[in-house]
Amino acid sequence: MAMNTSRSVTMIVNPTAGWRRSGHATRLAVALRRAGVAVQAAYTRDRGHATELARHAVRHGGCSHVVAIGGDGTVAEVARGLAGSDVVLAVLPVGTANVLARELDLPFDESLLARGIIAGTSATVWPGVLHTARGASLFVQMAGVGFDAHVVHTVSPRLKKAVGRAAYVVSVLRALWGYRYPVLRVEVDGVVHEASSVIISKGALYAGQHVLAPVSMQAEKAFSVVLFGSAGPWATLRYGLALLRGTLPRHKDVTILRASTVAIPAPTGLPVQSDGDAHGQTAIRAEISARPIRIAICPRARGQARKIPPQTGPERDRFLPAMTTHMMIELIAVLTAVRGDVPQVMTIDHGRQLPSGPLESTHRSLQAGVRAWVERQTGHPIGHVEQLYTFADHDRILATTQGRMIAISYLALTRSHAGETGWRDWYDYFPWENCKGDEGRTSLALIERLLCHWVAGMGHPAERVRQWQRCVSLFAIGDMVAWNDELVLQRYELLYEAGLVAEAGCPPDRAVPGQSMHHDHRRILATAMARLRARIRYRPVVFELMPESFTLLHLQRVMESLSGVHVHKQNFRRLIMQQQLVEETGEIEENTGGRPARLFRFCGEVRQARQFVGTKIPLVQP
């Protein structure tokens, strides 16, 4: 099998991690190589070595993913080595607690992880940076000072390897009456608090699946700062019991604050833990990293949610505060322009995402928020925007499983400028939608064969008939159905349902042509394309994509490019002139490659009102 050049993986394996598990690295490598992915492995020798290996992979490996095979400590070390790069972190959790994997609902199965790497799906998280006397260091889950840090420092590595989590129970019992319980001075966003222990957490979970905080901050530029007020062995036992019951966030002696900076200047010399490993001594300062990291996740079928907590019994109560209080609003912009008669979309992350970001408290409105994110990420100001749709499907459960992501998408039309980066052709993502060219027709022929095979594999005859009729209607298979250029979203959804696109977990060598995107951004782009194709029929919105003056041939080509089909030249020009949408400028365009052509502009009434009957295009079947 030919190697998949779009994916190259370096596995960093902690050979001492795991308890009664073996062969995980081998199974993952086999699954990836079957899909044509280049794989190499490196094994850690001692503490900190995983960071060195990850840095080497970034500098010399040319890899798309680095897989951390180990526990939370190994994951944190690899994340430190990837900091500041575009390499995606993948996690195969084989440690003791595996808190981050449970937090983000990452797969514990090698084949599922391989599927996520092949599909290129990932989630964005904002890690923390811990400053100690030894320097700055990244942490992805939590840092702590106090009793839990003392336990981490005193746990026996040999016992931990032998009995797993039970080693921490032994360490806790030894420390209960031996720890001094000093009073900590904690500065939370500059405000001073006192506590017996403090945990600075990015996540909502602790020591496996126990709830530490009501919400996860993995996708946000903030921490949950958990302050434990009471000191002593009995208070510590009460905190432990509340943690096991899932009621710790509601404990009367526990205060949970949201913050972006935390400092513990005194007392000095106390043990510090970072992502479950010993990490020096106080004084410390924690802040949010300047750059996020991307973590590979396993794609789900559309409509299939991530793991959701039980809906009845005490387990439901344990998760109830987080599920009912945490909701994140994401603003996504589909910024469209026409460059050289080709419709394009502004992207970030090398064409894998649309400009997007969370609604923040400083945004005075939703539109102000989406404008701010577009300008911050692309440097391109936008003018008129209109809302597309709001997406709140089950597959938009936050990666933390602790709430729901609501995405509000917007369509913005603009004019591109020379030298701008980030623009990608529409048809790089949807080649089958461009029926004017050979690539589109070739893609449609391939899709017809793949859909035929998909339908033939269905067991029930009635279901085969129903699905084949759907395929014929959407993709105009045969001579009985005309192509409807507005059904962009429905066609993509059918391909997703059939498992023929990378976002659905299809290996790239088996997927239909077209560049994939992270999350459901390609679905949102399809929605925008369908909206724009429909609007050019009844409102003259195309003028926002055109230069101030243009020839009628240029206008026709833009219309054809947006719709993806040819139009009848004479009918098109007659319709444009009859509707009085354009007027002559009195100037001539000489550089046409043929005879000079008259220049036109949109009428003043059109530019002012935008409510006239639009350019109803006389379409022909491709």
C-alpha positions as CSV (number, residue, x, y, z in Angstrom):
1,M,0.0,0.0,0.0
2,A,1.3,3.5,-0.8
3,M,2.2,5.6,2.2
4,N,-0.3,8.3,3.2
5,T,1.9,11.4,2.8
6,S,-0.7,13.6,4.5
7,R,-0.2,11.8,7.8
8,S,3.0,10.9,9.5
9,V,3.1,9.8,13.1
10,T,5.8,9.6,15.8
11,M,4.9,7.5,18.8
12,I,6.6,8.4,22.1
13,V,6.2,5.5,24.5
14,N,6.7,5.4,28.2
15,P,7.7,1.7,28.8
16,T,7.1,2.0,32.5
17,A,3.5,3.4,32.2
18,G,0.5,1.2,32.5
19,W,-0.6,-1.6,34.8
20,R,-1.1,-5.1,33.4
21,R,-1.2,-3.8,29.8
22,S,1.2,-4.5,27.0
23,G,1.4,-4.3,23.2
24,H,-0.5,-1.0,22.9
25,A,2.2,0.7,20.8
26,T,2.4,-2.3,18.5
27,R,-1.3,-2.5,17.9
28,L,-1.5,1.2,17.2
29,A,1.4,1.1,14.7
30,V,-0.3,-1.9,12.9
31,A,-3.6,0.0,12.6
32,L,-1.9,3.1,11.2
33,R,0.3,1.3,8.8
34,R,-2.6,-0.6,7.3
35,A,-4.0,2.8,6.4
36,G,-0.7,3.8,4.7
37,V,0.4,6.1,7.5
38,A,4.2,6.4,8.2
39,V,4.9,5.5,11.8
40,Q,8.1,5.7,13.9
41,A,8.5,5.0,17.6
42,A,10.7,6.4,20.3
43,Y,10.9,5.2,23.9
44,T,11.5,7.3,27.0
45,R,14.4,6.6,29.3
46,D,13.7,8.8,32.2
47,R,11.7,11.8,33.4
48,G,11.7,14.7,30.9
49,H,12.9,12.6,28.0
50,A,9.5,12.6,26.4
51,T,9.7,16.4,26.0
52,E,13.1,16.1,24.3
53,L,11.7,13.4,22.0
54,A,8.7,15.5,21.1
55,R,10.9,18.6,20.3
56,H,13.1,16.4,18.1
57,A,10.0,15.1,16.3
58,V,8.8,18.7,15.6
59,R,12.2,19.9,14.4
60,H,13.3,16.8,12.3
61,G,10.4,14.4,12.0
62,G,8.1,16.2,9.6
63,C,5.2,14.5,11.4
64,S,1.6,15.5,11.5
65,H,0.9,13.8,14.9
66,V,2.9,12.9,17.9
67,V,1.3,10.1,20.0
68,A,1.9,10.1,23.8
69,I,1.6,6.5,25.0
70,G,1.6,6.7,28.8
71,G,-0.1,8.4,31.7
72,D,-1.0,12.0,32.4
73,G,2.7,12.8,33.2
74,T,3.9,11.5,29.8
75,V,1.1,13.4,28.0
76,A,2.2,16.6,29.7
77,E,5.8,16.1,28.8
78,V,5.0,15.5,25.2
79,A,2.7,18.6,25.2
80,R,5.6,20.7,26.4
81,G,7.7,19.5,23.5
82,L,5.0,20.3,21.0
83,A,4.3,23.8,22.4
84,G,4.3,26.5,19.8
85,S,4.1,24.0,16.8
86,D,1.2,23.0,14.6
87,V,1.8,19.2,15.3
88,V,-1.3,17.5,16.7
89,L,-1.0,15.7,20.0
90,A,-2.6,12.3,20.1
91,V,-3.0,10.3,23.3
92,L,-3.1,6.6,24.0
93,P,-3.9,6.5,27.7
94,V,-2.2,3.6,29.5
95,G,-1.4,5.3,32.8
96,T,-2.8,5.1,36.3
97,A,-5.5,7.8,36.3
98,N,-5.6,9.0,32.7
99,V,-7.5,12.1,33.7
100,L,-7.1,14.1,30.5
101,A,-8.3,11.2,28.4
102,R,-11.4,10.9,30.5
103,E,-11.9,14.6,30.4
104,L,-11.8,14.8,26.6
105,D,-13.5,11.5,26.1
106,L,-10.4,10.3,24.2
107,P,-10.4,6.7,22.9
108,F,-8.6,4.0,25.0
109,D,-8.7,1.6,22.0
110,E,-5.8,1.7,19.6
111,S,-8.1,1.2,16.5
112,L,-10.3,4.1,17.5
113,L,-7.3,6.4,18.0
114,A,-5.9,5.3,14.6
115,R,-9.3,6.3,13.1
116,G,-9.1,9.7,14.6
117,I,-5.5,10.3,13.4
118,I,-6.4,9.2,9.9
119,A,-9.5,11.4,9.8
120,G,-7.5,14.4,11.1
121,T,-10.1,15.4,13.6
122,S,-9.0,17.3,16.7
123,A,-10.1,19.5,19.6
124,T,-8.4,22.8,20.6
125,V,-7.5,23.2,24.3
126,W,-5.7,26.0,26.2
127,P,-3.1,24.6,28.5
128,G,-1.6,26.4,31.5
129,V,2.0,27.5,32.1
130,L,3.5,26.9,35.5
131,H,6.4,29.1,36.6
132,T,8.7,27.8,39.4
133,A,12.3,28.3,40.4
134,R,13.3,25.7,37.7
135,G,11.6,27.8,34.9
136,A,8.3,27.7,32.9
137,S,6.6,24.5,32.1
138,L,3.3,23.6,30.4
139,F,0.5,21.6,32.1
140,V,-2.6,20.4,30.4
141,Q,-4.8,19.2,33.3
142,M,-3.9,20.7,36.7
143,A,-1.2,21.9,39.1
144,G,-1.5,21.7,42.9
145,V,0.1,22.9,46.2
146,G,-0.8,21.4,49.5
147,F,-1.9,17.9,50.6
148,D,-2.4,16.4,47.1
149,A,1.0,17.6,46.0
150,H,2.6,16.1,49.2
151,V,1.0,12.8,48.3
152,V,2.3,12.9,44.7
153,H,5.8,13.7,46.0
154,T,5.8,10.8,48.5
155,V,4.1,8.0,46.5
156,S,6.4,5.1,45.8
157,P,7.1,4.7,42.1
158,R,7.7,0.9,42.6
159,L,4.4,0.5,44.4
160,K,2.6,2.6,41.8
161,K,3.9,0.4,39.0
162,A,2.8,-2.7,40.9
163,V,-0.7,-1.9,42.2
164,G,-1.7,1.3,40.2
165,R,-4.0,3.7,42.0
166,A,-3.9,1.8,45.2
167,A,-0.4,3.2,45.7
168,Y,-1.9,6.7,46.2
169,V,-4.3,5.3,48.9
170,V,-1.2,4.1,50.8
171,S,0.5,7.5,50.4
172,V,-2.7,9.3,51.5
173,L,-3.0,7.2,54.7
174,R,0.7,7.8,55.5
175,A,0.3,11.5,55.0
176,L,-2.9,12.2,56.9
177,W,-1.3,12.6,60.3
178,G,2.2,13.4,59.1
179,Y,1.5,16.4,56.8
180,R,1.9,19.9,58.5
181,Y,-1.1,21.6,56.7
182,P,0.5,25.1,56.4
183,V,-1.7,28.1,55.4
184,L,-1.1,29.1,51.8
185,R,-1.3,32.7,50.5
186,V,-3.0,32.4,47.1
187,E,-3.3,35.4,44.8
188,V,-6.2,34.7,42.3
189,D,-6.2,37.4,39.6
190,G,-4.5,39.7,42.1
191,V,-7.0,39.1,44.9
192,V,-5.4,37.4,48.0
193,H,-7.0,34.3,49.6
194,E,-5.9,31.8,52.2
195,A,-6.3,28.1,52.0
196,S,-4.8,24.8,53.3
197,S,-4.5,23.4,49.8
198,V,-5.2,24.6,46.3
199,I,-5.6,22.9,42.9
200,I,-5.3,25.0,39.7
201,S,-7.3,23.0,37.2
202,K,-8.0,23.2,33.5
203,G,-10.4,20.3,33.7
204,A,-13.4,19.2,35.7
205,L,-12.1,15.8,36.8
206,Y,-9.6,14.6,39.3
207,A,-7.9,11.2,39.9
208,G,-9.8,9.5,37.1
209,Q,-13.6,10.2,36.9
210,H,-14.1,12.1,40.2
211,V,-15.6,15.6,39.8
212,L,-13.3,18.4,41.1
213,A,-15.0,21.4,39.5
214,P,-18.5,22.0,38.1
215,V,-17.2,22.9,34.6
216,S,-14.2,22.2,32.5
217,M,-12.0,25.1,31.3
218,Q,-10.1,23.1,28.7
219,A,-11.6,25.0,25.8
220,E,-11.3,28.4,27.6
221,K,-8.5,30.8,28.5
222,A,-9.1,30.3,32.2
223,F,-8.6,28.1,35.2
224,S,-10.8,26.7,37.9
225,V,-9.0,27.5,41.2
226,V,-10.2,25.1,43.9
227,L,-9.4,26.4,47.4
228,F,-9.7,24.1,50.4
229,G,-10.4,26.2,53.5
230,S,-10.1,23.8,56.5
231,A,-6.9,22.0,57.5
232,G,-6.1,18.8,59.4
233,P,-6.6,15.1,58.8
234,W,-10.4,15.0,59.6
235,A,-11.1,17.9,57.1
236,T,-9.0,16.1,54.5
237,L,-11.0,12.9,55.0
238,R,-14.2,14.9,54.6
239,Y,-12.9,16.4,51.3
240,G,-12.0,12.9,50.1
241,L,-15.4,11.5,50.9
242,A,-17.1,14.4,49.1
243,L,-14.8,13.8,46.1
244,L,-15.9,10.1,46.0
245,R,-19.6,11.1,46.3
246,G,-19.3,13.7,43.6
247,T,-20.3,16.6,45.9
248,L,-17.0,18.3,46.4
249,P,-17.9,21.4,44.3
250,R,-20.8,22.0,46.7
251,H,-18.8,21.5,49.9
252,K,-19.2,24.4,52.3
253,D,-15.4,24.7,52.9
254,V,-14.5,24.6,49.2
255,T,-14.3,27.7,47.1
256,I,-14.0,27.5,43.4
257,L,-13.0,30.6,41.4
258,R,-12.5,31.3,37.8
259,A,-9.2,33.0,37.0
260,S,-6.5,33.5,34.3
261,T,-3.5,34.0,36.7
262,V,-2.7,32.4,40.0
263,A,0.3,32.9,42.3
264,I,1.3,31.3,45.5
265,P,4.3,33.3,46.8
266,A,4.3,31.9,50.4
267,P,5.2,29.9,52.2
268,T,8.1,28.8,50.1
269,G,9.6,25.3,49.9
270,L,6.3,23.4,49.7
271,P,5.9,20.5,47.2
272,V,4.2,21.2,43.9
273,Q,2.5,18.7,41.6
274,S,1.9,19.3,37.8
275,D,-0.4,16.8,35.9
276,G,0.1,14.2,38.6
277,D,3.9,14.3,38.8
278,A,6.2,16.0,41.3
279,H,7.3,19.4,40.0
280,G,9.5,21.4,42.4
281,Q,8.5,23.7,45.2
282,T,6.8,27.0,45.9
283,A,6.8,29.9,45.1
284,I,4.8,29.4,41.9
285,R,2.8,31.4,39.3
286,A,0.4,29.9,36.8
287,E,-1.0,31.6,33.6
288,I,-2.7,30.5,30.4
289,S,-0.5,29.6,27.5
290,A,-0.2,32.1,24.7
291,R,-1.0,29.4,22.1
292,P,-3.5,26.5,22.2
293,I,-2.7,22.9,21.4
294,R,-4.7,20.5,19.2
295,I,-5.5,17.1,20.5
296,A,-6.6,14.3,18.2
297,I,-10.1,13.0,18.9
298,C,-12.1,10.1,17.4
299,P,-14.8,11.2,14.9
300,R,-18.4,10.2,15.6
301,A,-21.1,9.6,13.1
302,R,-23.4,12.6,12.7
303,G,-25.9,12.7,15.5
304,Q,-23.9,10.4,17.7
305,A,-23.0,12.2,20.8
306,R,-19.9,11.8,22.9
307,K,-20.3,9.9,26.1
308,I,-22.9,11.5,28.3
309,P,-23.3,10.9,32.0
310,P,-26.1,8.6,33.2
311,Q,-29.5,10.3,33.4
312,T,-30.8,8.7,36.6
313,G,-29.5,7.8,40.1
314,P,-26.6,9.2,42.1
315,E,-24.3,9.3,39.1
316,R,-26.6,11.8,37.4
317,D,-26.5,14.0,40.5
318,R,-22.8,13.9,40.3
319,F,-22.7,15.5,36.9
320,L,-25.8,17.6,37.1
321,P,-24.2,21.0,38.1
322,A,-21.8,20.8,35.1
323,M,-24.4,19.7,32.6
324,T,-26.9,22.4,33.6
325,T,-24.6,25.3,34.0
326,H,-21.9,25.1,31.4
327,M,-22.7,26.1,27.8
328,M,-20.2,27.6,25.3
329,I,-21.2,29.8,22.4
330,E,-18.8,29.5,19.4
331,L,-19.0,32.1,16.6
332,I,-18.0,30.9,13.2
333,A,-17.6,33.1,10.0
334,V,-17.9,31.9,6.4
335,L,-16.1,34.8,4.7
336,T,-16.6,34.5,0.9
337,A,-14.9,36.4,-1.9
338,V,-14.4,35.8,-5.7
339,R,-10.9,35.9,-7.0
340,G,-10.3,35.4,-10.7
341,D,-13.9,34.3,-11.2
342,V,-13.5,31.6,-8.6
343,P,-15.5,31.7,-5.3
344,Q,-13.2,31.3,-2.3
345,V,-13.5,31.1,1.5
346,M,-11.2,32.5,4.2
347,T,-9.7,29.8,6.4
348,I,-7.2,29.5,9.2
349,D,-5.0,26.6,10.3
350,H,-3.7,25.8,6.8
351,G,-7.3,25.6,5.4
352,R,-8.5,23.2,8.0
353,Q,-10.8,25.6,9.9
354,L,-13.1,28.6,9.4
355,P,-12.4,31.7,11.4
356,S,-14.0,31.2,14.8
357,G,-13.9,31.8,18.5
358,P,-16.0,31.8,21.7
359,L,-18.4,34.6,22.6
360,E,-16.6,36.7,25.2
361,S,-18.0,39.0,27.9
362,T,-16.3,42.0,26.1
363,H,-18.3,41.4,22.9
364,R,-21.2,43.9,22.9
365,S,-23.1,41.6,20.5
366,L,-22.9,38.4,18.5
367,Q,-22.0,40.2,15.3
368,A,-19.4,42.3,17.1
369,G,-17.9,39.1,18.4
370,V,-17.7,37.4,15.0
371,R,-16.1,40.5,13.5
372,A,-13.5,40.6,16.2
373,W,-12.5,37.0,15.7
374,V,-12.3,37.3,12.0
375,E,-10.1,40.5,12.2
376,R,-8.0,39.0,15.0
377,Q,-7.3,35.7,13.2
378,T,-7.1,36.8,9.5
379,G,-6.5,40.6,9.6
380,H,-9.4,41.0,7.2
381,P,-12.1,43.5,8.2
382,I,-15.6,42.5,7.2
383,G,-18.6,44.5,6.2
384,H,-22.2,43.2,5.9
385,V,-22.8,39.9,7.7
386,E,-25.9,37.8,8.1
387,Q,-26.6,34.8,10.3
388,L,-26.7,31.4,8.8
389,Y,-27.8,28.8,11.3
390,T,-27.3,27.8,14.9
391,F,-25.9,24.3,15.4
392,A,-26.5,22.6,18.7
393,D,-26.5,18.9,17.7
394,H,-25.5,16.2,20.2
395,D,-22.2,15.9,18.4
396,R,-21.5,19.4,19.6
397,I,-21.2,18.2,23.2
398,L,-18.0,19.8,24.5
399,A,-14.9,17.7,24.4
400,T,-15.0,17.7,28.2
401,T,-18.4,16.0,28.3
402,Q,-19.4,18.7,30.8
403,G,-21.7,20.8,28.7
404,R,-22.8,21.7,25.2
405,M,-21.2,23.8,22.5
406,I,-23.6,26.0,20.5
407,A,-22.2,27.3,17.3
408,I,-23.7,30.4,15.6
409,S,-22.5,30.7,12.0
410,Y,-22.4,33.8,9.9
411,L,-22.1,34.5,6.2
412,A,-20.0,37.5,5.1
413,L,-19.4,38.7,1.6
414,T,-16.3,40.7,0.8
415,R,-13.7,41.5,-1.8
416,S,-10.3,39.9,-1.5
417,H,-7.0,41.8,-1.8
418,A,-3.7,40.8,-3.4
419,G,-1.2,39.3,-1.0
420,E,-3.8,38.0,1.5
421,T,-3.3,34.4,2.8
422,G,-5.8,32.0,4.0
423,W,-8.1,32.0,0.9
424,R,-9.1,28.6,-0.4
425,D,-11.3,27.6,-3.4
426,W,-14.8,26.4,-2.5
427,Y,-14.3,23.5,-4.8
428,D,-11.2,22.3,-3.0
429,Y,-13.6,21.1,-0.3
430,F,-16.6,20.2,-2.6
431,P,-15.2,19.3,-6.1
432,W,-18.4,17.6,-7.0
433,E,-20.3,20.9,-6.7
434,N,-18.4,22.4,-9.7
435,C,-20.2,20.7,-12.6
436,K,-18.6,22.9,-15.2
437,G,-15.2,21.3,-15.1
438,D,-13.8,17.8,-15.7
439,E,-12.8,17.4,-12.0
440,G,-16.4,17.9,-10.9
441,R,-17.8,15.4,-13.4
442,T,-15.1,12.9,-12.5
443,S,-16.0,13.3,-8.8
444,L,-19.7,12.8,-9.5
445,A,-19.0,9.6,-11.5
446,L,-16.9,8.2,-8.5
447,I,-19.6,9.2,-6.0
448,E,-22.3,7.4,-8.1
449,R,-20.3,4.2,-8.0
450,L,-19.6,4.5,-4.2
451,L,-23.2,5.3,-3.4
452,C,-24.3,2.3,-5.5
453,H,-22.0,0.1,-3.5
454,W,-23.3,1.6,-0.2
455,V,-26.9,1.0,-1.1
456,A,-26.3,-2.5,-2.3
457,G,-24.9,-3.4,1.1
458,M,-28.1,-2.6,2.9
459,G,-30.1,-5.6,4.1
460,H,-33.7,-4.6,3.8
461,P,-35.0,-4.2,0.2
462,A,-37.3,-1.3,1.1
463,E,-34.4,0.6,2.7
464,R,-32.3,0.1,-0.4
465,V,-35.1,1.5,-2.6
466,R,-35.6,4.5,-0.3
467,Q,-31.9,5.4,-0.1
468,W,-31.3,4.9,-3.8
469,Q,-34.1,7.3,-4.6
470,R,-32.5,9.8,-2.3
471,C,-29.1,9.3,-4.1
472,V,-30.7,9.8,-7.5
473,S,-32.6,12.9,-6.4
474,L,-29.6,14.6,-4.7
475,F,-26.9,13.7,-7.3
476,A,-29.1,13.8,-10.4
477,I,-28.2,10.2,-11.3
478,G,-29.6,9.2,-14.7
479,D,-31.6,11.4,-17.1
480,M,-34.9,11.7,-15.1
481,V,-33.8,14.2,-12.4
482,A,-32.3,17.7,-13.0
483,W,-29.3,18.9,-10.9
484,N,-30.3,21.2,-8.1
485,D,-27.3,23.4,-7.2
486,E,-28.9,24.5,-3.9
487,L,-28.8,21.1,-2.3
488,V,-25.1,21.4,-1.2
489,L,-25.8,20.6,2.4
490,Q,-28.1,17.7,1.7
491,R,-25.5,16.1,-0.6
492,Y,-22.7,16.5,1.9
493,E,-25.0,15.0,4.7
494,L,-25.7,12.0,2.5
495,L,-22.0,11.4,1.9
496,Y,-21.4,11.7,5.6
497,E,-24.1,9.2,6.4
498,A,-22.6,6.8,3.9
499,G,-19.2,7.2,5.6
500,L,-17.6,8.5,2.4
501,V,-16.0,11.7,3.8
502,A,-13.0,11.9,6.2
503,E,-15.0,13.7,8.9
504,A,-17.1,10.5,9.2
505,G,-14.0,8.5,9.9
506,C,-13.4,7.3,6.3
507,P,-9.7,6.6,5.6
508,P,-8.4,9.3,3.2
509,D,-7.6,6.8,0.4
510,R,-11.2,5.6,0.4
511,A,-13.0,9.0,0.9
512,V,-14.5,11.0,-1.9
513,P,-12.3,13.8,-3.3
514,G,-12.2,17.0,-1.3
515,Q,-10.2,18.5,1.5
516,S,-11.6,17.8,5.0
517,M,-11.9,20.3,7.8
518,H,-11.9,20.1,11.6
519,H,-15.0,19.6,13.6
520,D,-18.1,20.3,11.4
521,H,-16.7,23.3,9.6
522,R,-17.1,21.7,6.2
523,R,-20.8,21.1,7.0
524,I,-21.1,24.8,7.9
525,L,-19.3,25.8,4.7
526,A,-21.8,23.7,2.7
527,T,-24.6,25.6,4.5
528,A,-23.2,28.9,3.4
529,M,-22.7,27.8,-0.2
530,A,-26.4,26.6,-0.3
531,R,-27.6,29.9,1.2
532,L,-25.6,32.0,-1.3
533,R,-26.6,29.9,-4.3
534,A,-30.3,30.4,-3.3
535,R,-29.9,34.1,-2.6
536,I,-28.4,35.0,-6.0
537,R,-31.8,33.9,-7.5
538,Y,-33.9,36.5,-5.8
539,R,-31.6,39.2,-4.5
540,P,-28.7,40.9,-6.2
541,V,-26.2,40.1,-3.5
542,V,-23.5,39.2,-6.0
543,F,-22.6,42.9,-6.4
544,E,-20.9,42.7,-3.0
545,L,-18.4,40.3,-4.6
546,M,-17.8,42.2,-7.7
547,P,-15.4,45.1,-8.4
548,E,-16.8,48.6,-8.9
549,S,-17.0,48.1,-12.7
550,F,-17.1,44.9,-14.7
551,T,-18.0,43.4,-18.0
552,L,-21.2,41.4,-18.5
553,L,-19.0,38.4,-19.3
554,H,-17.2,38.8,-16.0
555,L,-20.5,38.9,-14.2
556,Q,-21.7,35.8,-16.0
557,R,-18.6,33.9,-15.1
558,V,-18.9,34.8,-11.4
559,M,-22.5,33.7,-11.4
560,E,-21.5,30.4,-13.1
561,S,-18.7,29.9,-10.6
562,L,-21.0,30.5,-7.6
563,S,-23.7,28.1,-8.9
564,G,-21.3,25.5,-10.3
565,V,-23.2,25.2,-13.6
566,H,-23.2,26.8,-17.0
567,V,-25.8,29.5,-17.8
568,H,-27.4,30.5,-21.1
569,K,-25.4,33.5,-22.3
570,Q,-28.1,35.4,-24.2
571,N,-30.8,34.7,-21.6
572,F,-28.6,35.8,-18.8
573,R,-27.8,39.1,-20.4
574,R,-31.4,39.7,-21.4
575,L,-32.5,39.0,-17.8
576,I,-29.9,41.3,-16.3
577,M,-30.8,44.2,-18.6
578,Q,-34.6,43.7,-18.2
579,Q,-34.4,43.9,-14.4
580,Q,-32.3,47.1,-14.7
581,L,-29.7,45.8,-12.2
582,V,-26.8,47.3,-14.0
583,E,-25.9,50.5,-16.0
584,E,-23.1,51.3,-18.4
585,T,-20.2,53.4,-17.0
586,G,-19.3,54.8,-20.5
587,E,-15.9,53.1,-20.3
588,I,-14.4,50.2,-22.3
589,E,-12.3,47.3,-21.1
590,E,-9.5,46.6,-23.5
591,N,-7.8,43.6,-21.8
592,T,-10.5,41.0,-22.5
593,G,-8.4,38.6,-24.6
594,G,-10.7,39.4,-27.5
595,R,-12.8,42.3,-28.6
596,P,-13.1,45.3,-26.3
597,A,-16.1,45.2,-24.0
598,R,-18.3,47.8,-22.3
599,L,-18.0,48.2,-18.6
600,F,-21.0,48.2,-16.3
601,R,-21.8,48.9,-12.7
602,F,-24.7,48.1,-10.5
603,C,-27.4,50.7,-10.4
604,G,-27.5,53.1,-7.5
605,E,-30.9,51.8,-6.3
606,V,-29.5,48.3,-6.1
607,R,-26.5,49.4,-4.0
608,Q,-28.8,51.4,-1.7
609,A,-31.7,49.0,-1.2
610,R,-30.6,45.3,-1.9
611,Q,-34.3,44.3,-2.0
612,F,-34.8,44.2,-5.8
613,V,-35.7,40.9,-7.6
614,G,-32.4,39.2,-8.1
615,T,-30.5,37.7,-11.0
616,K,-32.7,34.6,-11.6
617,I,-30.2,32.5,-13.5
618,P,-31.5,30.3,-16.4
619,L,-29.6,27.1,-15.3
620,V,-28.9,24.1,-17.5
621,Q,-28.4,20.6,-16.5
622,P,-24.7,19.7,-16.2
